[in-house]
C-alpha cells in the first residue's frame, strides 16, 4: 500500500465516488484510479465500496482512500482492496508505513 500526506501532489483520480454511490453502477472502462472518500473516521462505507470494486467488479487499478484517513485504519484498508491512501494532515507517514510493514 502506498501512503501519501495531505500535502503530496497526486495524479488526479479518473473517478471519484461519493459514499452513497453504487460502485456496481459505475463505468470502469479505462479507469486507472478511483478515489473513495471517508468523510469521518467512523464512516466505513468506503470499505464496502472497495470490496465491491475488487471482488464483484474485478477492478485491478488503484483504489485510493481520501478524507479523514487515520493511521489505525490502514491495515483494514489494505485488506479491503485499497492500494493507496492520503493520510490526514495530523498523522505521521512514518508511523503509517511502520504499521503496514508490521503486517
C-alpha positions as CSV (number, residue, x, y, z in Angstrom):
1,X,0.0,0.0,0.0
2,X,1.3,3.5,-0.9
3,X,0.9,6.2,1.7
4,X,0.7,9.9,0.9
5,X,0.3,13.0,3.1
6,X,-2.3,15.7,2.5
7,X,0.4,18.0,1.1
8,X,1.6,15.4,-1.5
9,X,0.8,16.2,-5.1
10,X,-1.0,13.3,-6.6
11,X,-2.2,12.3,-10.0
12,X,-5.8,13.1,-10.3
13,X,-8.2,10.2,-10.0
14,X,-10.0,9.0,-13.0
15,X,-13.2,8.5,-10.9
16,X,-14.3,9.9,-7.6
17,X,-17.1,8.0,-5.8
18,X,-19.2,9.6,-3.0
19,X,-20.1,7.4,-0.1
20,X,-23.7,6.9,-1.3
21,X,-22.6,5.9,-4.8
22,X,-23.2,2.3,-6.0
23,X,-19.8,1.1,-7.3
24,X,-21.6,-1.6,-9.4
25,X,-23.3,1.2,-11.4
26,X,-20.0,3.0,-12.3
27,X,-18.5,2.6,-15.7
28,X,-14.9,1.4,-15.1
29,X,-13.8,1.4,-18.7
30,X,-10.3,3.0,-19.0
31,X,-10.4,3.9,-15.2
32,X,-7.0,3.5,-13.5
33,X,-7.5,5.3,-10.2
34,X,-10.7,5.5,-8.1
35,X,-10.9,7.8,-5.0
36,X,-13.2,6.7,-2.2
37,X,-13.9,9.3,0.4
38,X,-14.0,8.9,4.2
39,X,-16.0,12.0,5.4
40,X,-15.2,10.9,9.0
41,X,-13.1,8.1,10.5
42,X,-16.3,6.4,11.8
43,X,-18.0,6.2,8.4
44,X,-16.9,2.9,6.9
45,X,-19.0,2.8,3.7
46,X,-15.8,3.2,1.6
47,X,-14.6,-0.1,2.9
48,X,-17.6,-1.8,1.4
49,X,-17.2,0.1,-1.8
50,X,-13.6,-1.0,-2.1
51,X,-14.5,-4.7,-1.6
52,X,-17.3,-4.4,-4.2
53,X,-14.9,-2.8,-6.7
54,X,-12.3,-5.6,-6.2
55,X,-14.4,-8.7,-5.8
56,X,-17.6,-8.0,-7.8
57,X,-16.4,-5.6,-10.4
58,X,-12.9,-7.1,-10.8
59,X,-11.3,-3.7,-10.7
60,X,-7.5,-4.0,-10.6
61,X,-6.4,-0.4,-10.6
62,X,-5.6,2.0,-7.8
63,X,-8.3,2.5,-5.2
64,X,-7.2,5.5,-3.1
65,X,-8.6,6.4,0.3
66,X,-9.0,10.2,0.9
67,X,-10.6,12.3,3.6
68,X,-10.5,11.6,7.3
69,X,-8.0,8.7,6.9
70,X,-6.3,7.6,10.1
71,X,-3.1,5.5,10.6
72,X,-5.0,2.9,12.5
73,X,-7.3,2.2,9.6
74,X,-4.6,1.3,7.1
75,X,-4.3,-2.4,7.7
76,X,-8.1,-2.8,7.3
77,X,-8.0,-0.6,4.1
78,X,-5.3,-2.8,2.7
79,X,-7.3,-6.0,3.4
80,X,-10.4,-4.4,1.7
81,X,-8.5,-3.6,-1.5
82,X,-7.2,-0.1,-1.2
83,X,-3.8,0.4,-2.9
84,X,-3.1,3.9,-1.7
85,X,-4.2,6.3,1.0
86,X,-3.8,10.0,1.7
87,X,-3.3,10.4,5.4
88,X,-5.0,13.1,7.4
89,X,-2.6,16.0,7.9
90,X,-2.0,15.3,11.7
91,X,-1.0,11.7,11.1
92,X,2.7,10.7,10.5
93,X,3.6,9.0,7.3
94,X,6.4,7.1,9.0
95,X,4.1,5.7,11.7
96,X,1.7,4.5,9.0
97,X,4.4,2.8,7.0
98,X,5.7,1.1,10.2
99,X,2.2,-0.3,10.8
100,X,1.9,-1.6,7.2
101,X,5.4,-3.1,7.3
102,X,4.4,-5.0,10.5
103,X,1.5,-6.7,8.7
